[in-house]
Amino acid sequence: MEVENKRVIITGGAGFIGSHIVDKLMNLNCHTVVLDNLSRGSRDNIRSWLKNPDFKFLHGDLLNKQDIESALSDSEVVFHIAANPEVRQGVENPDAHFTRNILATYNLLETMRRFDVKNIVFTSTSAVYGDAKVLPVPENYGPLEPISIYGATKLACEALISSYCHTFSMTAIMYRFANIVGSRSRYGVIYDFIQKLKQDPKNLKIFGDGKQTKSYLLVQDCIDAFFFGLEHSKEQVEIFNVGSEDFVDVGTIADIVSRESHTSDVTYHFDGGVDGGRGWKGDIKHIYLSIEKLKSIGWRPKHNSFESVECATRALLKEL
């Protein structure tokens, strides 16, 4: 999918991953429109582009079809990044994931159909795999049995996008991300640990048993993979896993954040979690992705999970 010099819209473009994608799009001379309700994002993430004549920011919501129409006018490619990323919220408020993920995606697709916009790029998640019995898990793994409302809604979004592509002759690239970490992130385990240690440098509460293992990828590597996939996609509906080639456990992440925060003699307090040490209901205890599909066409990450966590911790400490 060619994007250089194209007219693009990016939902959630003021957020963590979205704003990094915006940086890349602007450097590719794209005319870029960001649609974001700023519930998770921040103008600061895109401040360097606000006065650029090829950039436009719309403070709007995917639940409002008029906002989508205003943003979508004359667009050629849609980057759909906006979502509710908080897996834990699904336990207390499933409706937040349904509306912000499924309904928002449906509204976007319907507007694309009416405006005859044919290309969409979607950020999905490794949570669609649930407790996969094969690790590293490949893109063709099945059956897909999400264990969180978040994972289920992302899988539903994938299905909607696929159906619209085949019904209305659209093209899609969907990325199933591992845990993406780095500058501008304001959620997730690293950010959580940094904030807790600021409040109490001697004690750190950790959800679960600390033995949860997952792959982590630095956001700069993620953006490289993202645009590499765009250049090399061949299918009408293409799916790529994006992650590192290994994993790291939560206890090790606590060690890294404690060391980089220059705190000593920190006592870890594991709450034991639920269902055998998970951090919360819907938390996948062990997951990492096969990235052989992207590797087979020439991409590989520059950082492993440990290095990604280190770099992300340093970047966030500098920002915060």
C-alpha positions, 0 to 999 in steps of 0.5 A: 500500500503506497502512502507517500504523498497521499492524503491520509486520516489517522484516528487517535493520532494524538496518542502514544503510537498514533503520534509516532505514526504521524511523525513518519507520515509527515516526513513522507510528505503526506497531507495528514488529518488527525481525528482524536477526542483527546481522551488518551492523546495529547496535543503535546504529542503532535505540537511540532506539526500544528502549524504545518500547512499539510497537517490538520487536527480535528478534535472529534469523536468516532462516535459522532458520524459528522466528525468522521465525515469532516475528517474523511473528506478527500482522504485516500488512506485511513489509519485507524489507531484510536481505541480504548487500550485499558484491558483491565477496564473491561472487567468493570465497564465492558461497554467502554470497549464495545463503544470505543472499539467496535462501534467506533470502527463500524462508524468509520467503515460505514463512512469510508463506504459512503465516501468511497475510501478504499484503504484502511490500516488497523492496529490490532493486538496480540490479545486476540490470541488469548491463551495460545497453546503455541508459542511463539504464536503465528498469524494463522493460529486458531481458533482465536479465543480472546480471554478479555473484552478488549481482545474480543472487541479487537477481534470483532474489529478485524472481522468487520474490516475484513468483511467490508474489504471483501464486500465493498472492494476495500484493502486492509492491513492489520497489525497485531501488536505485542506490548509496544513501549517507549516515549509518549506512553501514558499507560502500561506496566512501565509507566505504572511502575514509574508512577508508583516509585515516585510516590513511594521509592521503597515499596512497589506493588505489583499485580499478579505473581511477577512471573507473567512473560510477554514480548515488548517492542520499542515504539521506534521498532514498531513504526519501522515494522508498520511502514515496512509492512505497508510497503510489502503487503500483497493481499487484499486483507493482510495481517502481520504480527509485530513484536520482538523475538523473545520475552521478559517477565514482570519481575525483571521489568520491576528491576529495570525500572527500579534501577533506572529510577535510581531507587535502592532497597525497593521491596516488591509486594506481589498481590498474587493476582487471579487465576494462577498469577495473572495480573487481572481478569483477562491478563494473558500470562504468557504470550509472545508472537512469531514475527517470521512473516515480517522477517521473511520479507526483510524486517527484524527488530533492532531491540529485544524485549529487555532492551526495549524495556530499558530504552522505554524506561529511560525515555519515560523518565526523561519525559516525566 
